[in-house]
Amino acid sequence: MTEIDQQNEDPKDDRFISCSITILFLVLGFFSSVILSGLVTNGLFIRWHSLDMPPEKANSIIGANYSDVYVSTINGNTYLYSRMRDNDIPKDKWILVENLEIDEISKCDFEALYAPSPPSETIDFLQFGYCPEPRIDVRYAILKDGTVWRFSTPEGIDVFFITAPIVLIFSLFLATFVANKGRNKTNQISAKNNDIAS
C-alpha cells in the first residue's frame, strides 16, 4: 500500500474494525470459558488428595458416597472418614465405627474423561458418578501403603463462574490493546492529512 492510499483511508473504517475486534475477543473469551469449564469438569487439572491412613492399615473399601468413605483394615475393623461435619462425626478424621450408615445418593455412570490415575498402585478402587446437575465424578483408592486417596471433579457451574471472569477480563484487555493500536494508526493518518492540507 502506497503512502497516498494510506492517507485516503477513512478513519471510520479503523474505528469499525476496532469495535469488531473488541466484540470478537469478548465472544471468543466467553466460549473459551465454557470450553475450559467443561474440560475441568471432566477432570483436567484436578489431582487426587490424600485422606491419610486410618489408625490401622486399610485394605478394602466397604462403601462410600460423595463425602464419606468406609474402609476395612487388616485387623478387621471398620473406619469412617467424613468430609462433612456432623454432631457425632468429626470432620476430616478417621473414626472407628461398628455400623455403616451410607446415605443413598443419585449415582450414575458418569466418568470424567481426563481423570488422572491414582498416585501409585492400588489394592482397592471405587468410582461412581454423582448425578444432580451438573454431574460429578467421585473416586476413592487404597494404595499399597494403606493410605486412602480421593478424587472428585468440581461442579461445572462453579468452574464456569470462576473461569469466565478471568478469561473475559483477559479477552477485554487484548481487545483494548488491539483497538488502541487501531486508534493510534487512525490518529497518525489524520495528522498526515492535516499536514498535507496545510
C-alpha positions as a Markdown table, in Angstrom:
| # | Residue | x | y | z |
|---|---|---|---|---|
| 1 | Met | 0.0 | 0.0 | 0.0 |
| 2 | Thr | 1.4 | 3.4 | -1.0 |
| 3 | Glu | 1.5 | 6.5 | 1.2 |
| 4 | Ile | -1.2 | 8.1 | -0.8 |
| 5 | Asp | -3.5 | 5.1 | -0.3 |
| 6 | Gln | -2.9 | 5.2 | 3.5 |
| 7 | Gln | -3.7 | 8.9 | 3.5 |
| 8 | Asn | -7.0 | 8.3 | 1.7 |
| 9 | Glu | -8.2 | 5.6 | 4.2 |
| 10 | Asp | -11.4 | 6.6 | 6.1 |
| 11 | Pro | -10.8 | 6.8 | 9.9 |
| 12 | Lys | -14.3 | 5.4 | 10.4 |
| 13 | Asp | -13.1 | 2.1 | 8.9 |
| 14 | Asp | -10.5 | 1.8 | 11.6 |
| 15 | Arg | -13.0 | 2.5 | 14.3 |
| 16 | Phe | -15.3 | -0.1 | 12.9 |
| 17 | Ile | -12.5 | -2.7 | 12.8 |
| 18 | Ser | -11.6 | -1.8 | 16.4 |
| 19 | Cys | -15.1 | -2.3 | 17.6 |
| 20 | Ser | -15.5 | -5.5 | 15.6 |
| 21 | Ile | -12.2 | -6.9 | 17.1 |
| 22 | Thr | -13.4 | -6.0 | 20.6 |
| 23 | Ile | -16.7 | -7.8 | 20.1 |
| 24 | Leu | -14.9 | -10.8 | 18.6 |
| 25 | Phe | -12.5 | -11.1 | 21.5 |
| 26 | Leu | -15.3 | -11.0 | 24.0 |
| 27 | Val | -17.3 | -13.7 | 22.2 |
| 28 | Leu | -14.2 | -15.8 | 21.9 |
| 29 | Gly | -13.5 | -15.3 | 25.6 |
| 30 | Phe | -17.0 | -16.4 | 26.6 |
| 31 | Phe | -16.8 | -19.6 | 24.6 |
| 32 | Ser | -13.3 | -20.2 | 25.8 |
| 33 | Ser | -14.5 | -20.1 | 29.4 |
| 34 | Val | -17.3 | -22.5 | 28.5 |
| 35 | Ile | -14.8 | -24.9 | 27.0 |
| 36 | Leu | -12.4 | -24.6 | 29.9 |
| 37 | Ser | -15.1 | -25.2 | 32.5 |
| 38 | Gly | -16.1 | -28.3 | 30.5 |
| 39 | Leu | -12.5 | -29.6 | 30.5 |
| 40 | Val | -12.1 | -29.0 | 34.2 |
| 41 | Thr | -15.4 | -30.7 | 35.0 |
| 42 | Asn | -14.1 | -33.7 | 33.1 |
| 43 | Gly | -11.0 | -33.9 | 35.3 |
| 44 | Leu | -8.4 | -31.8 | 33.6 |
| 45 | Phe | -6.0 | -30.1 | 36.1 |
| 46 | Ile | -7.7 | -32.0 | 39.0 |
| 47 | Arg | -5.5 | -34.1 | 41.3 |
| 48 | Trp | -6.0 | -36.8 | 43.8 |
| 49 | His | -6.0 | -35.8 | 47.5 |
| 50 | Ser | -4.7 | -38.0 | 50.4 |
| 51 | Leu | -7.1 | -38.8 | 53.3 |
| 52 | Asp | -4.0 | -40.2 | 55.1 |
| 53 | Met | -4.2 | -43.6 | 56.7 |
| 54 | Pro | -6.6 | -44.9 | 59.4 |
| 55 | Pro | -5.0 | -45.9 | 62.7 |
| 56 | Glu | -4.7 | -49.4 | 61.1 |
| 57 | Lys | -3.7 | -50.2 | 57.6 |
| 58 | Ala | -6.7 | -50.1 | 55.2 |
| 59 | Asn | -7.1 | -53.0 | 52.8 |
| 60 | Ser | -10.7 | -52.6 | 51.4 |
| 61 | Ile | -13.3 | -50.0 | 50.6 |
| 62 | Ile | -16.6 | -51.1 | 52.0 |
| 63 | Gly | -18.8 | -48.2 | 50.8 |
| 64 | Ala | -18.8 | -44.5 | 50.0 |
| 65 | Asn | -20.7 | -41.6 | 48.8 |
| 66 | Tyr | -19.7 | -38.0 | 47.9 |
| 67 | Ser | -18.5 | -37.0 | 51.4 |
| 68 | Asp | -18.0 | -40.3 | 53.3 |
| 69 | Val | -15.9 | -43.4 | 52.8 |
| 70 | Tyr | -15.9 | -46.6 | 54.9 |
| 71 | Val | -12.8 | -48.9 | 54.8 |
| 72 | Ser | -11.9 | -52.1 | 56.5 |
| 73 | Thr | -8.4 | -52.7 | 57.9 |
| 74 | Ile | -6.0 | -55.6 | 58.2 |
| 75 | Asn | -7.4 | -56.2 | 61.7 |
| 76 | Gly | -11.0 | -56.5 | 60.5 |
| 77 | Asn | -12.1 | -53.1 | 61.9 |
| 78 | Thr | -14.2 | -50.5 | 60.0 |
| 79 | Tyr | -13.2 | -46.9 | 59.9 |
| 80 | Leu | -15.1 | -43.9 | 58.5 |
| 81 | Tyr | -13.7 | -40.7 | 57.0 |
| 82 | Ser | -16.2 | -37.9 | 56.5 |
| 83 | Arg | -15.6 | -34.5 | 54.7 |
| 84 | Met | -18.8 | -33.1 | 56.3 |
| 85 | Arg | -19.2 | -32.0 | 59.9 |
| 86 | Asp | -21.8 | -33.8 | 61.9 |
| 87 | Asn | -22.9 | -33.8 | 65.6 |
| 88 | Asp | -21.3 | -37.2 | 66.2 |
| 89 | Ile | -18.8 | -37.4 | 63.4 |
| 90 | Pro | -15.7 | -35.1 | 63.4 |
| 91 | Lys | -14.7 | -33.6 | 60.0 |
| 92 | Asp | -11.6 | -34.9 | 58.2 |
| 93 | Lys | -10.6 | -37.5 | 60.7 |
| 94 | Trp | -10.8 | -41.3 | 60.7 |
| 95 | Ile | -13.0 | -42.8 | 63.4 |
| 96 | Leu | -13.7 | -46.4 | 64.4 |
| 97 | Val | -17.4 | -47.4 | 63.7 |
| 98 | Glu | -19.5 | -50.5 | 64.1 |
| 99 | Asn | -22.3 | -49.8 | 61.7 |
| 100 | Leu | -22.3 | -48.5 | 58.1 |
| 101 | Glu | -24.7 | -45.6 | 57.5 |
| 102 | Ile | -24.2 | -44.6 | 53.9 |
| 103 | Asp | -26.8 | -42.0 | 52.7 |
| 104 | Glu | -28.3 | -43.0 | 49.4 |
| 105 | Ile | -27.4 | -40.6 | 46.5 |
| 106 | Ser | -28.3 | -40.4 | 42.9 |
| 107 | Lys | -25.4 | -42.4 | 41.4 |
| 108 | Cys | -24.9 | -42.7 | 37.7 |
| 109 | Asp | -22.4 | -43.9 | 35.0 |
| 110 | Phe | -20.7 | -40.5 | 34.6 |
| 111 | Glu | -16.9 | -40.8 | 34.3 |
| 112 | Ala | -14.6 | -37.8 | 33.8 |
| 113 | Leu | -12.7 | -38.1 | 30.5 |
| 114 | Tyr | -9.4 | -36.7 | 31.8 |
| 115 | Ala | -9.4 | -38.1 | 35.3 |
| 116 | Pro | -5.8 | -39.0 | 36.3 |
| 117 | Ser | -4.8 | -42.4 | 37.6 |
| 118 | Pro | -4.3 | -42.8 | 41.4 |
| 119 | Pro | -0.8 | -41.7 | 42.6 |
| 120 | Ser | 0.5 | -45.3 | 42.7 |
| 121 | Glu | -0.5 | -48.9 | 42.6 |
| 122 | Thr | -3.8 | -49.6 | 44.3 |
| 123 | Ile | -5.2 | -52.6 | 46.3 |
| 124 | Asp | -8.8 | -51.4 | 46.1 |
| 125 | Phe | -10.6 | -48.8 | 44.0 |
| 126 | Leu | -14.2 | -47.4 | 43.8 |
| 127 | Gln | -15.6 | -45.0 | 41.3 |
| 128 | Phe | -19.1 | -43.6 | 40.8 |
| 129 | Gly | -20.9 | -40.6 | 39.3 |
| 130 | Tyr | -22.9 | -38.3 | 41.4 |
| 131 | Cys | -25.8 | -37.1 | 39.2 |
| 132 | Pro | -27.5 | -34.0 | 40.3 |
| 133 | Glu | -26.9 | -31.4 | 37.7 |
| 134 | Pro | -24.1 | -30.8 | 37.0 |
| 135 | Arg | -22.6 | -34.3 | 37.2 |
| 136 | Ile | -19.6 | -35.1 | 39.4 |
| 137 | Asp | -17.1 | -38.0 | 39.2 |
| 138 | Val | -16.0 | -39.3 | 42.6 |
| 139 | Arg | -13.3 | -41.9 | 43.2 |
| 140 | Tyr | -11.6 | -43.5 | 46.2 |
| 141 | Ala | -8.5 | -45.6 | 46.2 |
| 142 | Ile | -6.4 | -47.5 | 48.7 |
| 143 | Leu | -2.7 | -47.6 | 47.8 |
| 144 | Lys | -0.4 | -50.5 | 48.7 |
| 145 | Asp | 1.0 | -48.5 | 51.6 |
| 146 | Gly | -2.5 | -48.5 | 53.2 |
| 147 | Thr | -3.3 | -44.8 | 52.6 |
| 148 | Val | -6.7 | -43.7 | 51.2 |
| 149 | Trp | -7.0 | -41.2 | 48.5 |
| 150 | Arg | -9.9 | -39.3 | 47.0 |
| 151 | Phe | -10.6 | -37.7 | 43.6 |
| 152 | Ser | -13.6 | -35.5 | 42.7 |
| 153 | Thr | -14.4 | -33.3 | 39.8 |
| 154 | Pro | -15.8 | -29.8 | 40.7 |
| 155 | Glu | -19.3 | -28.8 | 39.9 |
| 156 | Gly | -19.3 | -27.3 | 36.4 |
| 157 | Ile | -21.4 | -24.2 | 37.2 |
| 158 | Asp | -18.9 | -23.3 | 39.9 |
| 159 | Val | -16.0 | -23.7 | 37.5 |
| 160 | Phe | -17.7 | -21.5 | 34.9 |
| 161 | Phe | -18.3 | -18.7 | 37.3 |
| 162 | Ile | -14.6 | -18.8 | 38.4 |
| 163 | Thr | -13.1 | -19.1 | 34.9 |
| 164 | Ala | -15.5 | -16.8 | 33.0 |
| 165 | Pro | -14.5 | -13.5 | 34.7 |
| 166 | Ile | -10.8 | -14.3 | 34.3 |
| 167 | Val | -11.0 | -15.3 | 30.6 |
| 168 | Leu | -13.3 | -12.4 | 29.8 |
| 169 | Ile | -11.1 | -9.8 | 31.5 |
| 170 | Phe | -8.1 | -11.1 | 29.7 |
| 171 | Ser | -10.0 | -11.0 | 26.4 |
| 172 | Leu | -11.1 | -7.5 | 27.1 |
| 173 | Phe | -7.5 | -6.5 | 27.8 |
| 174 | Leu | -6.4 | -7.9 | 24.4 |
| 175 | Ala | -9.3 | -6.3 | 22.6 |
| 176 | Thr | -8.5 | -2.9 | 24.2 |
| 177 | Phe | -4.8 | -3.3 | 23.2 |
| 178 | Val | -5.7 | -4.1 | 19.6 |
| 179 | Ala | -8.3 | -1.3 | 19.5 |
| 180 | Asn | -5.8 | 1.3 | 20.8 |
| 181 | Lys | -3.4 | 0.3 | 18.1 |
| 182 | Gly | -6.1 | 0.9 | 15.5 |
| 183 | Arg | -6.9 | 4.3 | 17.0 |
| 184 | Asn | -3.2 | 5.3 | 17.1 |
| 185 | Lys | -3.0 | 4.4 | 13.4 |
| 186 | Thr | -6.1 | 6.5 | 12.7 |
| 187 | Asn | -4.6 | 9.5 | 14.5 |
| 188 | Gln | -1.4 | 9.2 | 12.6 |
| 189 | Ile | -3.2 | 9.2 | 9.3 |
| 190 | Ser | -5.3 | 12.2 | 10.3 |
| 191 | Ala | -2.2 | 14.1 | 11.3 |
| 192 | Lys | -0.6 | 13.4 | 8.0 |
| 193 | Asn | -3.7 | 14.5 | 6.1 |
| 194 | Asn | -3.8 | 17.8 | 8.2 |
| 195 | Asp | -0.1 | 18.4 | 7.3 |
| 196 | Ile | -0.8 | 17.9 | 3.6 |
| 197 | Ala | -3.9 | 20.2 | 3.7 |
| 198 | Ser | -1.9 | 22.9 | 5.4 |
